[in-house]
Amino acid sequence: MKAKDIFFEADSLRGQLTPLRTCYDILYYHLDVRIDIDNKSICGSNLFKFKAVNPFDRLQFDLFDNLSVDKVEYQGSEIPFNRSYNAVFIDFPTTIENGKIDSFRVHYSGHPLQATRAPWDGGFDWKKDSNGLPFVATACQKLGASVWWPNKDHQSDEVDSMLISVSVPKDVINVSNGRLIRTEDLKDGYRKFHWRVENPINNYNVALNIGDYVHFKEIYKGVDGNLDINYYVLRENNQKNKREHLQKNVRETLQAFEHWFGPYPFYKDGYKLVETAHLGMEHQSAIAYGNKYQNGYLGSDGSNTGWGKKWDFIIVHESGHEWFGNNITAKDLGDMWIHESFTNYSEALFIDYFYGKKASQDYVHGNRTGILNDRPLQGPYHVNKEGSGDMYLKGGVILNMIRTIIDNDEKWRSILRSLNEKFYHSGVDYNDIVNFVSTESGFNLRPFFAQYVQTTAIPTLEIQIGSDGNVLGRWISDIPDFNMPVHIGLKGKKKIRILLKDTFTKIEIPNLKKDNIEIDTFNYYIGTLIQ
């Protein structure tokens, strides 16, 4: 067994839904914190408003153990708690009955973990801008929001709404998710910013962004009406060409994605782009942006096709997560492939919208060079562990394969839009996605997903061409009863879609020979064996 496959009690406490977590449904948070930038510390409180799902007198919330729980208040009194790793257990004085809506408040303080390579690791990113002013942000996907604030840290339970109140020194401002409802000048050289989030939000998307920001805004006329777009850029980057770069890319991204996926899912909270020192994150309604005002991924194109340099990668990719990751959220981190596969593929659909289908497919094919096939895309459940990084590039490739299998682009677009409607502001798992796409497409794609998401190997198409002219085909794969349509034809001629299984099936294409057979390996990520 490899070390990466070994898990401990701390992993289960973080990743598993025990009765101490499922007993309550979180309804509302009020996170109220003060940031001491000089000392790189935080203090404050979080109000948990919840509904009891089952009767209980004990529950679990989460906060990294390097941060202090100063006290827990319930109905005006302190109540006892104890800790195990990053889990905190509190005991109520009486049983909270099923259906009751109640609340408690956690006061905490300390020095949160410092990210060394945000956003790939988690915590606070303490930086300064070129003028020496604070330039601070949080990023905590995978590691978890409890790295810096107390919460029920599991993706299966998104809070319905919340208020984020952040006090920072008066020479900078704080930008968080949702809408700014008021600011409050404090007497000690600090100012408090109150941000209201009206839509459900998962914990890792809750963000602080602190800097010497300049704010500008516009109205985007979207499919659900007027959408407020707000931009927060460092004062040193408040230049016309940079502002225009952001606005052009944001408008084009929203235009393409509302076409493919349906309405932007968070009209109530608006859309923001906030400059950060780190590269970027999909913080809901407050996209973190650090791509340095250039096209491509920091100016590069991983597909080596040229198409990736025609748009700003971070704006397109992180905004794609508003639909896949923020609107549709995996209940367990093991299904993070749902977030990243669809969002990687959204890049190709952006290209498709503005440059055509062929350009889109060229981009997807070019991305294959980065696929490792090292681990399955799906990670293990209940231990807060994601699958292979192939969930990005390989994920985009397999979704393009499904589009090719369906062979009806309007139907494919309808499936993508229906996904976001069906699972609007909802949590999903592997089976939800697989069953929905299978049903809506009319193809049994369960063996397909099992092969490409839950194993590392790609299937091989074996073709046998007999001396009598008969042509037989079958799939060699790891999954019992594997079947998949594939496009086959004569070289230079239109290919036809043929459903093949893991037992030999006759292929009815006249005059098909070994030297003139052509299989669509451009859009199908498969091996071939022709004999």
C-alpha positions, 0 to 999 in steps of 0.5 A: 500500500502506498503512503498516499492510500493510508488514512488516519482518524483525523482524515475520517473526522474531517471527511466522514459524515458521522451522526454528530454532523448529520444531526444538524443542517446549517442554515446561516453563519455570521462570521465576524473577524478582525485581521491583525496584519502585522502579527498575521493573526485573526480573532473573532466569532462565528454564529451557527444557526441550524435546524436539528435533523435528529434529536441530539445533545452533542455535535461536531464542528471544525477548526484547525487545532493551531487556532484556539477555541476561546469559548462556545456560547449557547443561549447566553451561557458558555457550554463545554467542548473538547477537541480531537485533531481539527474536530471540535465537539460541543455538549448542550445542556438539554436535548435539541429536538428534531426540527428545532431551529437554534444557534450557538456562537464560537469565539476563536483566535490565533495565527492561521496557517500561512499558505506557501504556494496559494492556491494549491495549498491552503491558508492565508496568503500574506503579501504586500503590493509594490507600494508596501501596503498589505495584499492579503487573501485566503484560499483553502480548497481541499484543505478546508475552510476550517483552516481559518474559520470555524464551520461545519466543514463538509461539502455536503452541507452548504449554508443557505446564506451568511453575513461576512463581517471583516475588520481591517486597517483603514488604509486597505479594504476587504472584499468578500463574497456577496454584496457589500451592505455597509461599512463601519468606521471603528475607533481604533484605526480599523474599518469593518466591511459587512458582506451579505451572501444570499445564495447557498455557498460552500465553505471553501468559497468563503474568502477574504481579500484585503488590499489597496483596491480601486473599485469599478463596476458595470451592468451585464444584460444577461439571460436573467436580467441585469447582472451587477459586475464589480471589479477590484484591482490594486491601485497600481494596476488601475490603468485603462488597458488593464481594466478593458482587458478584464471587462472584455474577458468577463463579458465574453465569458458570461456570454459564452457560458450562459449560452452553454450552461444557462443563467449565471447561478448567483444573480442575487449576489452579483459577480465580482473579479478581485485581484489577488497575489495568487493565481486564482480561485473560484470564490463564489461571486468573488472570483480571485484573479492573479493572471497579470492581465494577460491572455493564456495561463500566465501567457502560456497555452498548455494545449500548444494549439494557439487557441489558449492564448486568445483569452484570459485563462483564469477569468474563463476557468474560474468563472466556469466553476460558478456553474460547476463547483459552486452551483453544482457542488460535489458532496464529497471531495472524492468527487472533485472531478465533477468540478474540474472536468466540467470546468476544464471542458468549459474552456473548450466551449468558450473557444467553441462559442467564439472560434468554432467547434473545430478550434474547440476540439483542437484545444481538447486534443492538444491537452492530452499531452498533459494526461498522466493516467497515474490514479483514477479521477475519483478519489476515496470517499469519507477521508477528504481526498481528491483523485488524480490531477488528471481530473482537469485535462482527462476530464475535459477530454472525456466530456468531449468524447460524450459530445462526440458519442451523442453526435447532436450538439443541441442535445449536448447543450441541452444536457449541460443546461439541464444539469445546472437546472436539475442540480441548481444550488445542490450537492451531487455525487458520482451516481447523480452525474452518471445517471443524469447524463446517461438518461438524458443522452439516451446512451448507457454511459455507466460503463464509460464513466466507470472506465474513464473516471474510476480506473487509470487505463483507457479502453482499446478498440480491437478490429479484426479484418478477415480474409473473407472481408468480414470486419469484427470489432470489440472493446478491451477494457477493465469494466465488465460489459463495457460498451461504447459507440465509436465513429468508424469509416473509410479514409476520407469518407464520413464516419458512422457511429457504431455501438461496440461491446466487449464481445466481437460485433460485425461492423457493416461498412462495405469495402472496409480493409486494414489499409483504408479503415479510419477510426476517430481517435482525434475525439475518442481517447482510446487505444486501437489494435487492428489485425 
